[in-house]
Amino acid sequence: QSVLTQPPSASGTPGQRVTISCSGSSSNIGNNAVNWYQQLPGTAPKVLIYTNNQRPSGVPDRFSGSKSGTSASLAISGLQSEDEADYYCATWDDSLSGPVFGGGTKLTVL
Amino acid sequence: QLQLQESGPGLVRPSETLSLTCTVSGGSISSTSYYWGWIRQPPGEGLEWIGSIYYSGSTYYNPSLKRRVTISVDTSKNQFSLKMNSVTAADTAVYYCARVIVGTGRFDCWGQGTLVTVSS
């Protein structure tokens, strides 16, 4: 049981916009910045979004993040086949005194 | 360019100790801007933070694993290590080492991961 709650799956067709939600509490998302990781099949996770809505260099602007209260969202517009991956939200948890991850969302491009 | 590489046995017997080392290249493990962490991922499951260490040796652990885990650092070799005792099949996972930006909790650079199987 993950501290952060994500839907286990999401899907869309090429060109569509999809969003992935991440729900937490006042001890984690409510009080700390959220990061999103993309894990392509068979590879290590990589940072996709950091500090709620910032993109590392090299990440297309099709990817965007937002946070409101104790929830965060990742949006992917202009969906492409190469976006098929697992996506994880993560943040610091003040009660745990450490980082926590969501359970992950498997994105399928139909 | 910073690179992290995990190494260690791929098979560990139940009740024994899992030992892994992460070698950092292309940067110094003694940087004051970063912690260094371990994360694991059981087959087909999500990510779980195990613990992190600063170059000074200061550590913090996931409370659910703290009783069985020790993380250490060797700045002379630019390496940090993970030891987990009394392992069971539930500890079978891909183990990743990663760099953590101080003050953010963000894992900004990851190793490729190494699969550790606990089996007799």
HADDOCK unambig.tbl for C-alpha pairs under 7 A between the chains (distance, minus, plus):
assign (segid A and resid 35 and name CA) (segid B and resid 106 and name CA) 6.83 0.50 0.50
assign (segid A and resid 43 and name CA) (segid B and resid 112 and name CA) 6.75 0.50 0.50
assign (segid A and resid 44 and name CA) (segid B and resid 110 and name CA) 6.64 0.50 0.50
assign (segid A and resid 44 and name CA) (segid B and resid 112 and name CA) 5.52 0.50 0.50
assign (segid A and resid 44 and name CA) (segid B and resid 113 and name CA) 6.66 0.50 0.50
assign (segid A and resid 47 and name CA) (segid B and resid 108 and name CA) 6.17 0.50 0.50
assign (segid A and resid 91 and name CA) (segid B and resid 105 and name CA) 6.77 0.50 0.50
assign (segid A and resid 92 and name CA) (segid B and resid 105 and name CA) 6.05 0.50 0.50
assign (segid A and resid 98 and name CA) (segid B and resid 62 and name CA) 6.75 0.50 0.50
assign (segid A and resid 99 and name CA) (segid B and resid 49 and name CA) 6.75 0.50 0.50
assign (segid A and resid 99 and name CA) (segid B and resid 105 and name CA) 6.02 0.50 0.50
assign (segid A and resid 100 and name CA) (segid B and resid 49 and name CA) 6.80 0.50 0.50
assign (segid A and resid 101 and name CA) (segid B and resid 47 and name CA) 6.40 0.50 0.50
assign (segid A and resid 101 and name CA) (segid B and resid 48 and name CA) 6.81 0.50 0.50
assign (segid A and resid 103 and name CA) (segid B and resid 46 and name CA) 5.28 0.50 0.50
assign (segid A and resid 104 and name CA) (segid B and resid 46 and name CA) 5.98 0.50 0.50
